[in-house]
């Protein structure tokens, strides 16, 4: 992280937003990602979210790009998002455009317990982002997601801790089937981290836990030496890696049972520990 890298990207984002905000259909805009969180380095892109009161036309998007003198790298869109990749002062800038009603719907879904990770990414963009336009709109959204919903904690724990059995992990380690094993190890780490965010009632900032060291600081209730153990299992021998993951999973089941009692993890834990009867 460099303060200069962060400050320069914030200044470039402000330049881009001025061109978007010239259109009255733009209700709000903010900087997200590593720049907003003060984690950007010389290789970091700028993530800019632009919220439109009604769907932007091609002309709306082109006018903003041309008005700021920007270079387009790519353009994509689907039913919910308009994405433009731009070069702003030589820095790649990913502009994600949403209609405000789409964000309202996303918040409705996640507050009701929808575990789609992309919804939490949108929440954390609102909560951690740096507003550059439409501060009142962004503040109203922040107020809506100020409290982490219990329905989400329960649903995410039950989804995250539905893991492949330890017997499979041990089998792959015994066979030295390292490619399949490491797929399962990463899935297990993902499940542990997803569950720990729910246990702590903290919104996940990235679907694949991009900022692991920072993320761990957000988790007051976590296994001891969480980051150190995750790092170690990724480079350990197969048997040691499995043993480390199994211990992390078991400790996470304990935390989930204690901190999210409405989520019955007993059957999931039994399935994780279950062994087949071979040769009967």
TORBAKE-208132 format. One line per field, with one value per atom (N, C-alpha, C): x negated, y, z; residue in one letter; residue number from 1. Coordinates in steps of 0.2 Angstrom, whole numbers, plus 5000, padded with zeros to 4 digits. Each point is the difference from the previous one (the first is absolute). Example, Ala and Ser with C-alpha at 12.3 -4.5 7.8 and 13.67 -1.06 7.14 Angstrom:
// residues 2
x	4934,5004,4996,5002,4996,5004
y	4972,5006,5006,5005,5006,5005
z	5039,5000,5000,4996,5001,5003
res	A,A,A,S,S,S
n	1,1,1,2,2,2
This chain:
// residues 280
x	4996,5004,4996,5002,4996,5005,4999,5005,5000,4994,5000,5004,5000,5004,5007,5002,5007,5003,4996,5002,5001,4995,5000,5006,5002,5006,5006,5001,5006,5000,4995,5000,5003,4997,5002,5008,5002,5007,5004,4998,5004,5001,4995,5000,5005,5000,5005,5007,5001,5007,5003,4996,5002,5004,4997,5003,5006,5001,5006,5005,4998,5005,5003,4997,5003,5007,5001,5006,5005,5006,5005,5002,5000,5002,4995,4994,4996,5002,5002,5002,4995,4995,4994,4994,4994,4994,4996,4996,4995,4994,4994,4994,5001,4999,5000,4993,5000,4994,4994,4994,4994,4999,5002,4998,5004,5007,5004,4997,4998,4997,4993,4997,4993,4995,5002,4995,4997,5001,4998,4992,4998,4992,5000,4994,4998,5004,5002,5003,5008,5003,5007,5004,5006,5004,5005,5003,5005,5007,5004,5007,5005,5004,5004,5007,5005,5007,5004,5004,5004,5007,5004,5007,5005,5004,5004,5007,5004,5007,5004,4998,5003,4995,5001,4995,4996,4994,4996,5000,5001,4999,4993,4999,4993,4997,5004,4998,4998,5004,4999,4993,4998,4994,4994,5001,4995,4999,5005,4999,4996,5000,4996,4993,4999,4993,4997,5003,4997,5000,5004,5000,4994,4997,4995,4993,5001,4994,4997,5004,4998,4999,4996,5000,5003,5005,5003,4996,5000,4996,5005,5006,5005,5007,5005,5007,5004,5004,5004,5006,5005,5006,5005,5004,5004,5007,5004,5007,4999,4995,5000,4994,4995,4994,4997,4998,4996,4993,4995,4993,4996,4996,4996,4993,4995,4993,4997,4997,4997,4993,4996,4994,5000,4999,5000,4993,4997,4993,4996,5001,4996,5002,5004,5002,5007,5000,5006,5006,5005,5006,5006,5003,5006,5006,5004,5006,5006,5003,5006,5006,5004,5006,5007,5004,5006,5005,5006,5006,5001,5003,5000,5005,5006,5004,4997,4995,4997,4996,4997,4997,5005,5006,5005,5002,5001,5001,4995,4994,4994,5000,5002,5000,5006,5005,5006,4998,4997,4998,4995,4995,4995,5002,5005,5002,5005,5003,5005,4996,4993,4996,4997,5001,4997,4992,4997,4993,4996,5003,4996,4994,4994,4994,5000,5003,4999,5005,5005,5004,4996,4996,4996,4994,4998,4995,5003,5006,5003,5001,5002,5001,4994,4994,4994,4997,5002,4998,5003,5007,5003,4997,4999,4998,4993,4995,4993,4998,5005,4998,4999,4997,4999,5005,5006,5005,4997,5001,4998,5006,5006,5006,5006,5005,5006,4999,4997,4999,5006,5005,5006,5003,5000,5002,4996,4993,4996,5001,5001,5001,5007,5005,5006,4999,4996,4999,4996,4995,4996,5004,5005,5004,5004,5002,5004,4996,4993,4996,4996,5002,4996,4999,5006,5000,5000,4995,4999,5006,5004,5006,4999,5004,4999,5002,5004,5002,4994,4996,4994,4995,4999,4995,5002,5006,5002,4999,5003,5000,4992,4996,4993,4996,5001,4997,5002,5006,5002,4998,4999,4998,4992,4997,4992,4997,5004,4997,5003,5003,5002,4994,4995,4993,4999,4995,4998,4998,5001,4998,4993,4997,4993,4997,5005,4997,4998,5003,4998,4994,4999,4993,4995,5001,4995,4998,5005,4999,4996,5001,4997,4992,4999,4994,4996,5003,4997,4998,5004,4999,4995,4998,4996,5003,5007,5003,5001,4994,4999,5005,5001,5005,5007,5003,5006,5000,4995,5000,5000,4996,4999,5007,5003,5007,5004,5000,5004,4998,4993,4998,5002,5000,5002,5007,5004,5007,5002,4996,5000,4999,4994,4998,5006,5002,5006,5006,5002,5005,4999,4994,4998,5001,4997,5000,5007,5004,5007,5004,4999,5003,4998,4994,4997,5003,5001,5003,5007,5004,5007,5000,4995,4999,4999,4997,4998,5005,5005,5005,4996,4995,4996,5002,5001,5001,4994,5000,4994,4998,4994,4998,4998,4998,4998,5003,5002,5003,4995,4993,4995,4995,5001,4996,4993,5001,4994,4995,5002,4996,5000,4997,5000,4998,4994,4997,5005,5003,5004,5007,5002,5006,5000,4994,5000,5001,4998,5000,5008,5004,5007,5004,4996,5003,4998,5004,4998,5001,5004,5001,4997,4995,4996,4996,4998,4995,4993,4996,4994,4995,4996,4995,5003,5006,5004,4996,4997,4997,4994,4996,4994,5001,5006,5001,5003,5004,5002,4994,4995,4994,4996,5000,4996,5003,5006,5003,4999,5000,4999,4994,4995,4993,4997,5005,4998,5000,4997,5001,5007,5003,5007,5003,4996,5003,5000,4995,5000,5005,5001,5005,5007,5002,5006,5001,4995,5001,5001,4997,5001,5007,5002,5007,5005,5000,5005,5000,4995,5000,5003,4999,5003,5008,5002,5007,5003,4997,5003,5001,4995,5000,5006,5001,5005,5007,5001,5006,5001,4995,5001,5003,4996,5002,5007,5002,5007,5005,4999,5004,5001,4995,5000,5003,4998,5002,5006,5002,5006,5004,5003,5004,5006,5003,5005,4999,4993,4998,4998,5003,4999,4994,4994,4994,4999,5003,4999,5000,5005,5000,4995,4998,4994,4994,4999,4994,5000,5005,5000,4999,5002,4999,4992,4997,4993,4996,5002,4996,5002,5005,5003,4995,4999,4995,5004,4999,5003,4998,5004,4998,4997,4994,4997,4999,5002,4998,5005,5006,5005,5003
y	4994,5006,5006,5005,5006,5006,5005,5006,5003,5001,5003,4997,4993,4996,5001,5000,5001,5007,5005,5007,5001,4998,5001,4997,4994,4997,5003,5003,5003,5007,5003,5006,4998,4995,4998,4998,4997,4998,5006,5005,5006,5003,5000,5003,4996,4993,4997,5001,5000,5001,5007,5005,5007,4999,4996,4999,4996,4995,4996,5005,5003,5004,5006,5002,5005,4998,4993,4997,5000,5003,5001,4993,4995,4993,4996,5003,4997,5002,4996,5001,5000,4996,4999,4997,5001,4996,5000,4994,4999,4996,5001,4996,4994,4994,4994,4996,4994,4996,5002,4998,5001,5007,5005,5007,5003,4998,5003,4997,4994,4997,5002,5004,5002,4995,4995,4994,5000,5005,5000,5001,4996,5001,5002,5000,5003,4995,4994,4996,5000,5004,5000,5004,4996,5004,5005,5004,5004,4997,4999,4997,5006,5001,5006,4998,5001,4998,5006,5000,5005,4998,5004,4998,5004,4997,5004,5000,5005,5000,4997,4999,4996,4997,4995,4997,5005,5000,5004,4997,5005,4998,5000,4997,5000,5007,5005,5007,5003,4998,5002,4998,4994,4997,5003,5001,5003,5007,5004,5007,5001,4995,5001,4998,4995,4998,5005,5003,5005,5006,5002,5006,5001,4994,5000,4998,4999,4999,4993,4995,4993,4996,4994,4995,4994,4997,4994,4994,4995,4994,4994,5000,4995,5003,4997,5002,4993,4999,4994,5003,4996,5001,4994,4999,4995,5003,4996,5003,5004,5000,5004,5005,5000,5004,5002,5006,5003,5001,4996,5000,5003,5005,5003,5000,4998,5000,5006,5004,5007,5000,5005,5002,5007,5001,5007,5002,5004,5002,4994,4995,4994,4995,5001,4995,4997,4993,4997,5001,5002,5001,4996,4996,4996,5004,5002,5004,4995,4999,4996,5004,5000,5004,4996,5002,4997,5005,4998,5004,5000,5005,5001,4994,4999,4995,4993,4999,4993,5000,5005,5000,4999,5003,4999,4993,4997,4993,4995,5002,4996,5000,5006,5001,4996,5000,4996,4993,4997,4993,4998,5004,4998,5001,5005,5001,4995,4996,4995,4993,5000,4994,4997,5003,4997,5000,4994,5000,5001,5002,5002,5005,4997,5005,5006,5001,5006,5005,4998,5005,5003,4996,5003,5005,4998,5004,5007,5000,5007,5003,4997,5003,5003,4996,5003,5005,5000,5006,5006,5000,5006,5002,4995,5001,5003,4997,5002,5005,5001,5004,5008,5003,5008,5003,5003,5003,5006,5001,5006,5004,4997,5003,4997,5004,4997,4997,5004,4998,4997,5004,4998,4994,4998,4994,4994,5001,4995,4999,5005,5000,4996,5001,4997,4992,4998,4993,4997,5004,4998,4999,5004,5000,4993,4998,4994,4994,5000,4994,5001,5004,5002,4994,4996,4994,4994,4995,4994,4995,4998,4996,4993,4998,4993,4995,5001,4995,4999,5005,4998,4996,5002,4996,4993,4998,4993,4997,5003,4997,4999,5005,5000,4994,5000,4995,4993,4999,4993,4999,5005,4999,4999,5004,5000,4993,4998,4994,4993,5000,4994,4998,4997,4999,4992,4999,4994,4996,4993,4997,4999,5000,5000,4993,4995,4994,5001,5004,5001,5003,5005,5004,4995,4996,4995,4995,4998,4996,5003,5006,5003,5002,5001,5001,4993,4995,4993,4998,5002,4999,5005,5005,5005,5003,5001,5003,5007,5004,5006,5006,4999,5005,4999,4994,5000,5002,4998,5002,5007,5004,5007,5004,4997,5003,4999,4994,4999,5004,5001,5004,5008,5002,5007,5001,4995,5000,5000,4996,5000,5007,5003,5006,5005,5000,5005,4999,4993,4999,5003,4999,5002,5008,5003,5007,5003,4997,5002,5000,4994,4999,5005,5001,5005,5007,5002,5007,4999,4995,4999,5000,4996,5000,5006,5005,5006,5006,4998,5005,5005,4999,5004,4999,5005,5000,4998,4995,4998,5005,5003,5005,4997,4993,4997,4993,4998,4993,4994,5002,4995,5002,5005,5002,5002,5005,5003,5003,5003,5004,4996,4994,4996,5003,5003,5003,5005,5004,5005,4997,4995,4997,4997,4997,4997,5005,5006,5005,5002,4998,5002,4995,4994,4994,4999,5003,5000,4992,4996,4993,4996,4997,4996,4995,4995,4995,5004,4998,5003,4999,5005,5000,4998,5003,4998,5001,5006,5002,4995,5000,4996,4993,4997,4993,4999,5005,5000,5000,5004,5001,4994,4997,4994,4994,4999,4994,5000,5006,5001,4998,4999,4998,4994,4997,4994,4994,4995,4993,4998,4996,4998,4998,4995,4998,5006,5004,5006,5005,5001,5005,4998,4993,4998,5000,4999,5000,5007,5005,5007,5002,4998,5002,4997,4994,4996,5004,5002,5003,5007,5004,5006,4999,4995,4999,4998,4996,4998,5006,5004,5006,5005,5000,5004,4997,4994,4997,5002,5000,5002,5007,5004,5007,5001,4997,5001,4997,4995,4997,5005,5003,5005,5006,5003,5007,5001,4994,5000,4994,5000,4994,4998,5005,4998,4996,5000,4996,4993,4995,4993,4997,5001,4997,4993,4997,4993,4995,5000,4996,5001,5006,5002,4997,5001,4997,4993,4996,4993,4998,5003,4998,5001,5006,5001,4994,4998,4995,4993,4999,4993,4996,4994,4995,4995,4998,4994,4993,4995,4994,4996,4999,4997,4992,4996,4993,4996,5003,4996,4995
z	5000,5000,5000,4996,5000,5000,5005,5000,4994,4996,4994,4995,5000,4995,5001,5007,5001,4999,5002,4998,4993,4996,4993,4997,5002,4997,5002,5006,5002,4996,4999,4996,4992,4998,4993,5000,5005,5001,5000,5004,5000,4993,4996,4993,4996,5001,4996,5002,5007,5002,4998,5000,4998,4993,4995,4994,5000,5004,5001,5003,5006,5004,4996,4994,4996,4997,5000,4998,5005,5000,5006,5002,4995,5002,5005,5001,5004,5008,5004,5006,5005,4999,5005,4997,5003,4998,5006,5000,5005,4997,5004,4999,5004,4998,5004,5000,5001,5000,5004,4998,5004,5001,4995,5001,5006,5000,5005,5007,5000,5007,5001,4996,5002,4999,4995,4999,4993,4996,4993,5000,4995,4998,4993,4998,4993,4994,5002,4995,5001,5005,5001,4995,4998,4996,5004,4997,5004,4998,5006,4999,5002,4995,5000,4999,5005,4999,4998,4995,4998,5000,5004,5001,4996,4996,4995,5003,4999,5002,4995,4994,4995,4995,4996,4996,4996,5000,4995,4993,4996,4992,4998,4995,4997,5000,4998,4999,5007,5005,5007,5002,4999,5002,4996,4993,4996,5001,5002,5002,5006,5005,5006,4998,4996,4998,4996,4995,4996,5004,5004,5004,5005,5002,5004,4996,4994,4995,5002,5001,5003,4994,5001,4995,5002,4996,5001,4999,5005,4999,4998,5003,4999,5002,4997,5002,5001,5005,5001,5004,4999,5003,5001,5005,5001,5002,5003,5002,5006,5004,5006,5000,4996,5001,4993,4999,4995,5002,4996,5002,4995,5002,4995,5003,4996,5002,4997,5004,4997,5002,4997,5002,5002,5006,5003,5003,4996,5002,5000,4995,5000,5004,5005,5005,4997,5000,4998,5005,4998,5004,4998,5005,4999,5002,4996,5001,5000,5006,5000,5001,4995,5001,5002,5004,5002,5001,4999,5001,5007,5003,5008,5002,4996,5002,5000,4996,5001,5007,5002,5006,5006,4999,5005,5001,4994,4999,5003,4999,5003,5007,5003,5007,5003,4997,5002,5001,4995,4999,5006,5001,5005,5007,5001,5007,5001,4995,5002,5000,4999,5001,4994,4994,4994,5001,4999,5001,4993,4995,4994,5002,4999,5002,4997,4994,4996,5004,5003,5004,5005,5004,5005,4998,4994,4997,4998,4998,4999,5007,5005,5006,5003,4999,5003,4996,4993,4996,5003,5002,5002,5007,5004,5007,5000,4996,5001,4994,4995,4995,5002,4996,5000,4996,5003,4995,4997,4994,4996,4997,5000,4997,5003,5002,5003,5007,5004,5007,5003,5000,5003,4998,4994,4997,5003,5000,5003,5007,5004,5007,5002,4996,5001,4999,4995,4999,5006,5002,5006,5006,5001,5006,4999,4994,5000,5002,4998,5001,5006,5005,5006,5004,5001,5004,4996,5002,4996,5002,4995,5001,5003,5005,5003,4995,4995,4995,4996,4998,4996,5004,5007,5004,5000,5001,5000,4993,4995,4993,4998,5001,4998,5004,5006,5004,4997,4999,4998,4993,4996,4993,5000,5004,5000,5003,5005,5003,4998,4994,4997,4996,5003,4997,4998,4995,4999,5006,5000,5006,5001,5007,5001,4997,5000,4997,4993,4996,4993,5000,5004,5001,5001,5005,5002,4995,4996,4995,4994,4998,4995,5002,5007,5003,4999,5002,5000,4993,4995,4993,4997,5003,4998,4994,5000,4994,5001,4999,5003,4996,4994,4996,5003,5000,5003,5008,5003,5007,5001,4996,5001,4998,4996,4998,5006,5004,5005,5006,5001,5005,5000,4994,4999,5001,4998,5001,5008,5003,5007,5004,4998,5002,4999,4994,4998,5004,5002,5004,5007,5003,5006,5001,4995,5000,4999,4995,5000,5006,5003,5007,5005,5000,5006,4999,4994,4999,5002,4999,5003,5007,5003,5008,5003,4996,5003,4998,4996,4997,4997,4995,4997,4992,4996,4993,4997,4995,4996,4995,5000,4995,4994,4999,4994,5000,4994,5000,5001,4998,5001,5005,5004,5006,4998,4995,4997,5005,5005,5005,5007,4999,5006,5007,4999,5007,5002,4996,5003,5002,4996,5002,5007,5002,5006,5006,4999,5005,5001,4995,5001,5004,5002,5003,5007,5004,5008,5002,4997,5002,4995,5001,4995,5003,4996,5003,5001,5005,5001,4994,4999,4995,4993,4998,4995,4993,4999,4994,4999,5006,5000,4998,5002,4999,4993,4997,4993,4996,5001,4996,5000,5006,5001,4996,5000,4997,4992,4998,4992,4998,5004,4998,5004,5004,5004,4996,5003,4997,5000,4995,5000,5007,5004,5006,5005,5000,5005,4998,4994,4997,5002,4999,5002,5008,5004,5007,5002,4997,5002,4998,4994,4998,5004,5002,5004,5007,5003,5006,4999,4995,4999,4999,4996,4999,5007,5004,5006,5005,5000,5005,4997,4993,4998,5001,5000,5002,5007,5005,5007,5000,4996,5001,4997,4995,4997,5005,5003,5005,5006,5002,5005,4998,4995,4998,4995,4997,4996,5001,5006,5003,4995,4997,4996,4994,4998,4995,5002,4999,5003,4995,5003,4996,5002,5005,5002,4994,4996,4994,4995,4999,4995,5003,5007,5003,5000,5001,4999,4993,4995,4993,4999,5003,4998,5004,5005,5004,4998,4996,4999,4996,5001,4997,4997,4994,4997,5003,4999,5002,4994,4999,4994,5001,4995,5000,5004,5002,5004,4996
res	X,X,X,X,X,X,X,X,X,X,X,X,X,X,X,X,X,X,X,X,X,X,X,X,X,X,X,X,X,X,X,X,X,X,X,X,X,X,X,X,X,X,X,X,X,X,X,X,X,X,X,X,X,X,X,X,X,X,X,X,X,X,X,X,X,X,X,X,X,X,X,X,X,X,X,X,X,X,X,X,X,X,X,X,X,X,X,X,X,X,X,X,X,X,X,X,X,X,X,X,X,X,X,X,X,X,X,X,X,X,X,X,X,X,X,X,X,X,X,X,X,X,X,X,X,X,X,X,X,X,X,X,X,X,X,X,X,X,X,X,X,X,X,X,X,X,X,X,X,X,X,X,X,X,X,X,X,X,X,X,X,X,X,X,X,X,X,X,X,X,X,X,X,X,X,X,X,X,X,X,X,X,X,X,X,X,X,X,X,X,X,X,X,X,X,X,X,X,X,X,X,X,X,X,X,X,X,X,X,X,X,X,X,X,X,X,X,X,X,X,X,X,X,X,X,X,X,X,X,X,X,X,X,X,X,X,X,X,X,X,X,X,X,X,X,X,X,X,X,X,X,X,X,X,X,X,X,X,X,X,X,X,X,X,X,X,X,X,X,X,X,X,X,X,X,X,X,X,X,X,X,X,X,X,X,X,X,X,X,X,X,X,X,X,X,X,X,X,X,X,X,X,X,X,X,X,X,X,X,X,X,X,X,X,X,X,X,X,X,X,X,X,X,X,X,X,X,X,X,X,X,X,X,X,X,X,X,X,X,X,X,X,X,X,X,X,X,X,X,X,X,X,X,X,X,X,X,X,X,X,X,X,X,X,X,X,X,X,X,X,X,X,X,X,X,X,X,X,X,X,X,X,X,X,X,X,X,X,X,X,X,X,X,X,X,X,X,X,X,X,X,X,X,X,X,X,X,X,X,X,X,X,X,X,X,X,X,X,X,X,X,X,X,X,X,X,X,X,X,X,X,X,X,X,X,X,X,X,X,X,X,X,X,X,X,X,X,X,X,X,X,X,X,X,X,X,X,X,X,X,X,X,X,X,X,X,X,X,X,X,X,X,X,X,X,X,X,X,X,X,X,X,X,X,X,X,X,X,X,X,X,X,X,X,X,X,X,X,X,X,X,X,X,X,X,X,X,X,X,X,X,X,X,X,X,X,X,X,X,X,X,X,X,X,X,X,X,X,X,X,X,X,X,X,X,X,X,X,X,X,X,X,X,X,X,X,X,X,X,X,X,X,X,X,X,X,X,X,X,X,X,X,X,X,X,X,X,X,X,X,X,X,X,X,X,X,X,X,X,X,X,X,X,X,X,X,X,X,X,X,X,X,X,X,X,X,X,X,X,X,X,X,X,X,X,X,X,X,X,X,X,X,X,X,X,X,X,X,X,X,X,X,X,X,X,X,X,X,X,X,X,X,X,X,X,X,X,X,X,X,X,X,X,X,X,X,X,X,X,X,X,X,X,X,X,X,X,X,X,X,X,X,X,X,X,X,X,X,X,X,X,X,X,X,X,X,X,X,X,X,X,X,X,X,X,X,X,X,X,X,X,X,X,X,X,X,X,X,X,X,X,X,X,X,X,X,X,X,X,X,X,X,X,X,X,X,X,X,X,X,X,X,X,X,X,X,X,X,X,X,X,X,X,X,X,X,X,X,X,X,X,X,X,X,X,X,X,X,X,X,X,X,X,X,X,X,X,X,X,X,X,X,X,X,X,X,X,X,X,X,X,X,X,X,X,X,X,X,X,X,X,X,X,X,X,X,X,X,X,X,X,X,X,X,X,X,X,X,X,X,X,X,X,X,X,X,X,X,X,X,X,X,X,X,X,X,X,X,X,X,X,X,X,X,X,X,X,X,X,X,X,X,X,X,X,X,X,X,X,X
n	1,1,1,2,2,2,3,3,3,4,4,4,5,5,5,6,6,6,7,7,7,8,8,8,9,9,9,10,10,10,11,11,11,12,12,12,13,13,13,14,14,14,15,15,15,16,16,16,17,17,17,18,18,18,19,19,19,20,20,20,21,21,21,22,22,22,23,23,23,24,24,24,25,25,25,26,26,26,27,27,27,28,28,28,29,29,29,30,30,30,31,31,31,32,32,32,33,33,33,34,34,34,35,35,35,36,36,36,37,37,37,38,38,38,39,39,39,40,40,40,41,41,41,42,42,42,43,43,43,44,44,44,45,45,45,46,46,46,47,47,47,48,48,48,49,49,49,50,50,50,51,51,51,52,52,52,53,53,53,54,54,54,55,55,55,56,56,56,57,57,57,58,58,58,59,59,59,60,60,60,61,61,61,62,62,62,63,63,63,64,64,64,65,65,65,66,66,66,67,67,67,68,68,68,69,69,69,70,70,70,71,71,71,72,72,72,73,73,73,74,74,74,75,75,75,76,76,76,77,77,77,78,78,78,79,79,79,80,80,80,81,81,81,82,82,82,83,83,83,84,84,84,85,85,85,86,86,86,87,87,87,88,88,88,89,89,89,90,90,90,91,91,91,92,92,92,93,93,93,94,94,94,95,95,95,96,96,96,97,97,97,98,98,98,99,99,99,100,100,100,101,101,101,102,102,102,103,103,103,104,104,104,105,105,105,106,106,106,107,107,107,108,108,108,109,109,109,110,110,110,111,111,111,112,112,112,113,113,113,114,114,114,115,115,115,116,116,116,117,117,117,118,118,118,119,119,119,120,120,120,121,121,121,122,122,122,123,123,123,124,124,124,125,125,125,126,126,126,127,127,127,128,128,128,129,129,129,130,130,130,131,131,131,132,132,132,133,133,133,134,134,134,135,135,135,136,136,136,137,137,137,138,138,138,139,139,139,140,140,140,141,141,141,142,142,142,143,143,143,144,144,144,145,145,145,146,146,146,147,147,147,148,148,148,149,149,149,150,150,150,151,151,151,152,152,152,153,153,153,154,154,154,155,155,155,156,156,156,157,157,157,158,158,158,159,159,159,160,160,160,161,161,161,162,162,162,163,163,163,164,164,164,165,165,165,166,166,166,167,167,167,168,168,168,169,169,169,170,170,170,171,171,171,172,172,172,173,173,173,174,174,174,175,175,175,176,176,176,177,177,177,178,178,178,179,179,179,180,180,180,181,181,181,182,182,182,183,183,183,184,184,184,185,185,185,186,186,186,187,187,187,188,188,188,189,189,189,190,190,190,191,191,191,192,192,192,193,193,193,194,194,194,195,195,195,196,196,196,197,197,197,198,198,198,199,199,199,200,200,200,201,201,201,202,202,202,203,203,203,204,204,204,205,205,205,206,206,206,207,207,207,208,208,208,209,209,209,210,210,210,211,211,211,212,212,212,213,213,213,214,214,214,215,215,215,216,216,216,217,217,217,218,218,218,219,219,219,220,220,220,221,221,221,222,222,222,223,223,223,224,224,224,225,225,225,226,226,226,227,227,227,228,228,228,229,229,229,230,230,230,231,231,231,232,232,232,233,233,233,234,234,234,235,235,235,236,236,236,237,237,237,238,238,238,239,239,239,240,240,240,241,241,241,242,242,242,243,243,243,244,244,244,245,245,245,246,246,246,247,247,247,248,248,248,249,249,249,250,250,250,251,251,251,252,252,252,253,253,253,254,254,254,255,255,255,256,256,256,257,257,257,258,258,258,259,259,259,260,260,260,261,261,261,262,262,262,263,263,263,264,264,264,265,265,265,266,266,266,267,267,267,268,268,268,269,269,269,270,270,270,271,271,271,272,272,272,273,273,273,274,274,274,275,275,275,276,276,276,277,277,277,278,278,278,279,279,279,280,280,280
